[in-house]
Amino acid sequence: MSQAVSADLLSLRERIDALDTQLLELLSERARCAEAVAHAKLATDPDAVFYRPEREAQILRRMVSLNEGPLRNEQVTHLYREIISACLSLEESMTIAYLGPEGTFTQEAARKHFGNTIGLLSCDSIAQVFREVETYRVRYGVVPIENSTEGIVSHTLDVLVNSPLKICGEVVLRIHQNLLCKQEAWQQVTKIYSHAQSLAQCRYWLDKHLPQAERIACSSNADAAKRAASEPNAAAIGSIQAAPIYGLNVVQTSIEDNANNTTRFLVVGHQDVGPSGQDKTSLLLSMPNRPGSLYNLLKPFAEFGIDMTRIESRPARSNNWEYLFFVDIRGHVKDTPIQQALQTLQGQVDLVRVLGSYPVAVM
């Protein structure tokens, strides 16, 4: 019986080896095609753009639609992101700016979206991420925009208002908060460092398990981990990836109050992104402060059957009690209904600015 089992295992291993050989041959052929694409683009345009978010989204959606298991859709997406990333690296070398320091969820989002073959530049602030991209020191930047529990990241909106950059993509990341500290006896912790949003996302867990600990807001979860590593009886809330970077132990996992805690990130750059078939458009609108203004702002979207997915208001710093509106809608700016709605809005509001059209995130 054992010999039969061994023979079966040997046969399966030989089959796996043969498949791995085929996979490598096919991956190499795909990489050669990517190099050929680069040569073809450069032959017609010396300033050709190689990263095409709409094309990448179409590939990922197609592979998910073809997936029959046993790999889960998110596993297929992860594998193909890395394949696309590796092939893109043969066409151009890219560096992505992100809100750092190392070990933040924004770094994790950048890796999820661009893969592991790109370079990363850690920035101290959201404004610095934008500056690095605006001055062409890097090609793209990744910044947080909203959390499903705590809402909008207002600083990102404020920087967007005055930036010439466009939104080129979005990343949706499931956020698992973890308690990190040097000692295993985490119940003795007297200080907890974390970003204000992370502290809020774990409020009920902290009330129940560490009510005596002082909660101290930091500029980022990675900064919190760095501070917790240097103080006795201190802990940080952050990602599992941050723990080994700063010499901490993961003593409690998934302490977020909402099991579906998710953060959305934006990819910002200089390029206009073409339609992918499943897109989102972000708008910046302002209007005079008079009766019926908000109704007039919203009415064209309803008239032309456009699905609005988000609306946020921020004070217009030029005048008291006047506001800017950030609106997300389904569809691409090249879609006829959206063009009709924007044309209607032009005569009714003070400002209509398209911040970007980009593919809906592929999980």
C-alpha positions as CSV (number, residue, x, y, z in Angstrom):
1,M,0.0,0.0,0.0
2,S,2.8,2.4,0.9
3,Q,4.6,1.7,-2.4
4,A,1.4,2.6,-4.3
5,V,1.1,5.8,-2.4
6,S,4.7,6.7,-3.0
7,A,4.2,6.0,-6.7
8,D,1.2,8.2,-6.8
9,L,3.1,11.0,-5.1
10,L,6.0,10.6,-7.5
11,S,3.7,10.9,-10.4
12,L,2.1,14.0,-9.0
13,R,5.4,15.6,-8.4
14,E,6.6,14.9,-11.9
15,R,3.4,16.4,-13.2
16,I,3.9,19.6,-11.1
17,D,7.5,19.8,-12.4
18,A,6.3,19.6,-16.0
19,L,3.6,22.2,-15.3
20,D,6.2,24.5,-13.7
21,T,8.4,24.2,-16.8
22,Q,5.4,25.1,-19.0
23,L,4.5,28.0,-16.8
24,L,8.1,29.4,-16.9
25,E,8.1,29.1,-20.7
26,L,4.8,31.0,-20.9
27,L,5.9,33.7,-18.4
28,S,9.1,34.2,-20.4
29,E,7.0,34.5,-23.6
30,R,4.7,37.0,-21.9
31,A,7.8,39.0,-20.8
32,R,9.2,39.1,-24.3
33,C,5.8,40.4,-25.5
34,A,6.0,43.2,-22.9
35,E,9.4,44.1,-24.2
36,A,8.1,44.1,-27.8
37,V,5.2,46.4,-26.7
38,A,7.8,48.8,-25.2
39,H,9.8,48.9,-28.4
40,A,6.6,49.5,-30.5
41,K,5.5,52.3,-28.3
42,L,8.9,54.1,-28.3
43,A,9.1,53.8,-32.1
44,T,6.0,56.1,-32.4
45,D,6.4,58.1,-29.2
46,P,9.7,58.8,-27.4
47,D,7.6,59.9,-24.3
48,A,5.3,56.9,-24.3
49,V,3.5,55.9,-21.1
50,F,3.9,52.3,-20.3
51,Y,1.7,51.9,-17.2
52,R,-1.9,51.8,-18.3
53,P,-4.3,51.4,-15.4
54,E,-7.3,50.7,-17.7
55,R,-5.5,47.9,-19.5
56,E,-4.3,46.3,-16.2
57,A,-7.8,46.4,-14.8
58,Q,-9.2,44.7,-18.0
59,I,-6.6,41.9,-17.7
60,L,-7.4,41.3,-14.0
61,R,-11.1,41.3,-14.5
62,R,-10.8,38.9,-17.4
63,M,-8.7,36.4,-15.4
64,V,-11.1,36.6,-12.5
65,S,-14.0,35.9,-14.9
66,L,-12.2,32.8,-16.3
67,N,-11.2,31.5,-12.9
68,E,-12.9,28.2,-12.1
69,G,-10.9,27.4,-8.9
70,P,-9.6,26.0,-6.7
71,L,-7.7,29.3,-6.4
72,R,-9.8,32.1,-5.0
73,N,-10.4,35.2,-7.1
74,E,-8.3,37.4,-4.9
75,Q,-5.4,34.9,-5.2
76,V,-5.7,35.0,-8.9
77,T,-5.7,38.8,-8.8
78,H,-2.6,38.8,-6.6
79,L,-0.7,36.4,-8.9
80,Y,-1.5,38.4,-12.0
81,R,-0.6,41.7,-10.4
82,E,2.8,40.4,-9.7
83,I,3.1,39.0,-13.3
84,I,2.0,42.4,-14.7
85,S,4.4,44.2,-12.3
86,A,7.4,42.0,-13.3
87,C,6.7,42.5,-17.1
88,L,6.2,46.3,-16.6
89,S,9.6,46.5,-14.9
90,L,11.1,45.3,-18.3
91,E,9.5,48.3,-20.0
92,E,10.3,51.0,-17.4
93,S,11.7,51.4,-13.9
94,M,9.1,53.1,-11.7
95,T,9.3,54.6,-8.2
96,I,6.1,55.2,-6.2
97,A,5.8,57.7,-3.4
98,Y,3.7,56.8,-0.5
99,L,2.7,58.1,2.9
100,G,5.3,56.6,5.2
101,P,7.4,55.7,7.1
102,E,8.0,52.1,6.2
103,G,5.4,49.7,7.6
104,T,2.3,51.8,7.0
105,F,-0.9,50.6,5.4
106,T,-0.3,53.0,2.6
107,Q,2.9,51.1,1.7
108,E,0.9,47.9,1.8
109,A,-1.6,49.5,-0.6
110,A,1.1,50.6,-3.0
111,R,2.5,47.1,-3.1
112,K,-0.9,45.6,-3.6
113,H,-1.6,47.9,-6.6
114,F,1.9,48.0,-8.3
115,G,3.4,44.7,-7.2
116,N,6.8,44.1,-5.7
117,T,9.1,45.0,-8.5
118,I,8.7,48.8,-8.2
119,G,10.7,51.1,-6.1
120,L,9.1,52.9,-3.2
121,L,9.8,56.3,-1.7
122,S,8.6,57.0,1.8
123,C,7.2,60.5,2.5
124,D,6.5,62.2,5.8
125,S,3.2,63.8,4.7
126,I,0.4,63.6,2.1
127,A,1.6,67.0,0.8
128,Q,5.1,65.6,0.2
129,V,3.7,62.7,-1.7
130,F,2.0,65.1,-4.1
131,R,5.2,67.3,-4.4
132,E,7.3,64.3,-5.3
133,V,4.9,63.4,-8.1
134,E,4.3,67.1,-9.2
135,T,8.1,67.6,-9.6
136,Y,8.5,64.3,-11.5
137,R,10.9,62.8,-9.0
138,V,8.6,59.8,-9.0
139,R,5.9,58.7,-11.5
140,Y,3.0,58.1,-9.1
141,G,1.9,58.5,-5.5
142,V,-0.4,56.6,-3.2
143,V,-2.4,58.4,-0.5
144,P,-5.3,57.4,1.8
145,I,-8.7,59.0,1.0
146,E,-11.4,57.3,3.2
147,N,-12.0,54.6,5.7
148,S,-15.2,52.6,5.9
149,T,-15.4,53.2,9.7
150,E,-14.0,56.7,10.2
151,G,-14.8,58.4,7.0
152,I,-12.8,60.8,4.8
153,V,-9.1,61.7,5.1
154,S,-9.7,65.5,4.8
155,H,-6.1,66.4,4.3
156,T,-5.9,64.4,1.1
157,L,-9.0,66.4,-0.2
158,D,-7.4,69.7,0.8
159,V,-4.2,68.9,-1.1
160,L,-6.1,67.7,-4.2
161,V,-7.8,71.1,-4.5
162,N,-4.5,73.0,-5.2
163,S,-2.7,70.2,-7.1
164,P,-2.5,69.8,-10.9
165,L,-2.3,66.0,-10.4
166,K,-5.0,63.6,-11.6
167,I,-6.4,60.5,-9.9
168,C,-5.2,57.6,-12.0
169,G,-6.5,54.7,-9.9
170,E,-7.8,53.5,-6.6
171,V,-6.8,50.7,-4.2
172,V,-9.2,49.1,-1.6
173,L,-7.4,47.4,1.3
174,R,-9.0,45.4,4.1
175,I,-7.5,46.8,7.2
176,H,-6.6,44.6,10.2
177,Q,-5.4,46.4,13.2
178,N,-3.0,44.7,15.5
179,L,-1.6,45.4,19.0
180,L,2.2,45.5,18.8
181,C,4.6,45.7,21.8
182,K,8.0,44.4,23.0
183,Q,6.7,42.5,26.0
184,E,4.3,39.6,25.8
185,A,2.4,40.8,28.9
186,W,0.4,43.4,26.9
187,Q,-2.1,43.8,29.8
188,Q,0.5,45.9,31.6
189,V,0.7,48.5,28.8
190,T,0.2,52.1,30.0
191,K,0.6,53.9,26.7
192,I,-0.8,53.1,23.2
193,Y,0.5,54.9,20.2
194,S,-1.3,55.0,16.9
195,H,-2.7,57.2,14.1
196,A,-5.9,58.9,15.2
197,Q,-8.0,56.9,12.8
198,S,-6.6,53.6,14.0
199,L,-7.3,54.5,17.6
200,A,-10.9,55.3,16.6
201,Q,-11.2,52.1,14.6
202,C,-10.2,50.1,17.8
203,R,-12.1,52.2,20.3
204,Y,-14.4,49.5,21.8
205,W,-11.7,46.9,21.9
206,L,-9.4,49.3,23.8
207,D,-12.2,50.3,26.2
208,K,-12.7,46.7,27.1
209,H,-9.2,45.3,27.2
210,L,-6.9,48.3,28.0
211,P,-9.1,51.0,29.6
212,Q,-6.3,52.3,31.8
213,A,-3.9,52.9,28.9
214,E,-3.3,56.4,27.6
215,R,-4.0,56.8,23.9
216,I,-1.6,59.0,22.0
217,A,-2.2,59.9,18.4
218,C,0.8,59.9,16.0
219,S,1.4,61.0,12.4
220,S,1.3,57.3,11.2
221,N,1.1,53.8,12.6
222,A,4.7,53.2,11.6
223,D,5.8,56.2,13.6
224,A,3.7,54.8,16.5
225,A,5.5,51.5,16.3
226,K,8.9,53.3,16.3
227,R,7.9,55.2,19.5
228,A,6.5,52.1,21.2
229,A,9.7,50.2,20.5
230,S,11.7,52.8,22.5
231,E,9.6,53.0,25.6
232,P,8.8,50.5,28.4
233,N,5.2,49.5,28.9
234,A,4.2,51.0,25.6
235,A,2.3,49.5,22.6
236,A,1.3,50.5,19.1
237,I,-1.6,49.7,16.9
238,G,-0.6,48.9,13.3
239,S,0.0,46.4,10.6
240,I,1.7,43.0,11.1
241,Q,4.3,44.1,8.6
242,A,5.4,46.9,10.9
243,A,6.2,44.5,13.8
244,P,9.5,43.0,12.5
245,I,10.6,46.4,11.1
246,Y,10.6,48.0,14.5
247,G,11.4,45.0,16.7
248,L,8.0,44.4,18.2
249,N,5.8,41.4,18.8
250,V,2.3,41.0,17.5
251,V,0.5,40.3,20.8
252,Q,-3.1,40.7,19.6
253,T,-4.4,40.4,16.1
254,S,-7.5,41.9,14.3
255,I,-8.5,44.2,17.2
256,E,-10.5,46.5,14.9
257,D,-14.1,47.0,16.0
258,N,-15.6,46.5,12.5
259,A,-14.6,43.1,10.9
260,N,-15.2,44.8,7.4
261,N,-12.9,47.7,8.2
262,T,-11.6,48.9,4.8
263,T,-9.5,51.8,3.6
264,R,-9.6,53.3,0.1
265,F,-6.4,54.8,-1.4
266,L,-5.9,57.0,-4.4
267,V,-3.1,56.7,-7.0
268,V,-2.2,60.2,-8.3
269,G,-0.1,61.0,-11.3
270,H,0.0,63.2,-14.4
271,Q,-1.8,61.1,-17.0
272,D,-5.4,60.8,-18.2
273,V,-6.6,57.2,-18.0
274,G,-8.8,55.7,-20.7
275,P,-12.0,53.8,-20.2
276,S,-11.7,50.3,-18.8
277,G,-15.4,49.4,-18.9
278,Q,-15.9,49.7,-15.2
279,D,-14.8,53.1,-14.1
280,K,-15.3,55.9,-11.6
281,T,-15.0,59.6,-12.0
282,S,-14.1,62.1,-9.3
283,L,-15.2,65.7,-9.5
284,L,-14.5,69.0,-7.7
285,L,-17.5,71.3,-7.7
286,S,-18.3,74.7,-6.2
287,M,-21.4,76.9,-6.4
288,P,-22.8,80.2,-5.1
289,N,-24.4,80.1,-1.6
290,R,-28.0,80.7,-2.5
291,P,-31.3,78.7,-2.2
292,G,-31.5,75.7,-4.5
293,S,-27.8,75.5,-5.2
294,L,-27.3,72.0,-3.9
295,Y,-30.4,70.8,-5.7
296,N,-29.1,72.3,-9.0
297,L,-25.7,70.6,-8.4
298,L,-27.3,67.1,-7.9
299,K,-30.1,67.3,-10.4
300,P,-28.1,66.7,-13.6
301,F,-26.7,63.4,-12.3
302,A,-30.3,62.2,-11.7
303,E,-31.5,63.5,-15.1
304,F,-28.9,61.6,-17.0
305,G,-29.0,58.4,-14.9
306,I,-25.6,58.7,-13.3
307,D,-24.9,56.8,-10.1
308,M,-23.3,59.0,-7.4
309,T,-21.2,56.9,-5.0
310,R,-19.9,59.7,-2.7
311,I,-20.3,63.4,-1.9
312,E,-18.1,65.3,0.6
313,S,-18.0,69.0,1.4
314,R,-15.0,71.0,2.5
315,P,-14.9,74.7,3.4
316,A,-13.8,77.0,0.6
317,R,-10.9,78.9,2.1
318,S,-11.5,81.9,-0.1
319,N,-14.8,82.8,1.5
320,N,-16.5,82.0,4.8
321,W,-19.5,79.7,4.7
322,E,-18.9,78.6,1.1
323,Y,-18.0,75.1,0.3
324,L,-16.3,72.8,-2.2
325,F,-17.9,69.5,-3.1
326,F,-16.1,66.3,-3.9
327,V,-18.3,64.0,-5.9
328,D,-17.6,60.4,-7.1
329,I,-19.8,59.0,-9.9
330,R,-19.9,55.7,-11.7
331,G,-18.6,55.9,-15.3
332,H,-15.9,57.5,-17.3
333,V,-15.7,61.2,-18.3
334,K,-15.8,60.1,-22.0
335,D,-19.2,58.5,-21.4
336,T,-22.0,60.5,-23.1
337,P,-24.3,60.8,-20.0
338,I,-21.4,62.2,-17.9
339,Q,-20.5,64.6,-20.7
340,Q,-24.1,65.8,-20.8
341,A,-24.3,66.2,-17.1
342,L,-21.0,68.2,-16.9
343,Q,-22.1,70.4,-19.7
344,T,-25.4,71.1,-17.8
345,L,-23.4,71.8,-14.6
346,Q,-21.1,74.3,-16.4
347,G,-23.9,76.9,-16.5
348,Q,-25.1,76.3,-13.0
349,V,-22.1,76.2,-10.7
350,D,-18.9,78.3,-10.3
351,L,-16.4,75.4,-10.8
352,V,-16.5,72.1,-12.5
353,R,-13.2,70.2,-12.4
354,V,-12.6,66.6,-13.3
355,L,-10.1,65.2,-10.8
356,G,-9.8,62.0,-12.8
357,S,-11.5,59.0,-14.4
358,Y,-10.0,55.7,-13.4
359,P,-10.9,51.9,-13.1
360,V,-12.9,50.8,-10.2
361,A,-10.6,48.9,-7.9
362,V,-10.2,45.2,-8.6
363,M,-10.1,43.4,-5.2
